[in-house]
């Protein structure tokens, strides 16, 4: 959950490399309830700093879906 300018969800498909770094982020408009571009950009910047567990036993790239819930700041 993150604070922002809208209430709703933002859905992103991501790719993660074997070092645990996010290498690609794609916004999924059809599954999101927020269509605001500034809210989408804020959410993308929020998840851009995430890292996952590093490992050589993992595939070269993982695919995942992230669903963020945004709550309007009061």
Helices and strands as residue ranges (DSSP letters): E 2-4, E 8-17, E 22-27, G 29-31, H 37-48, E 61-72
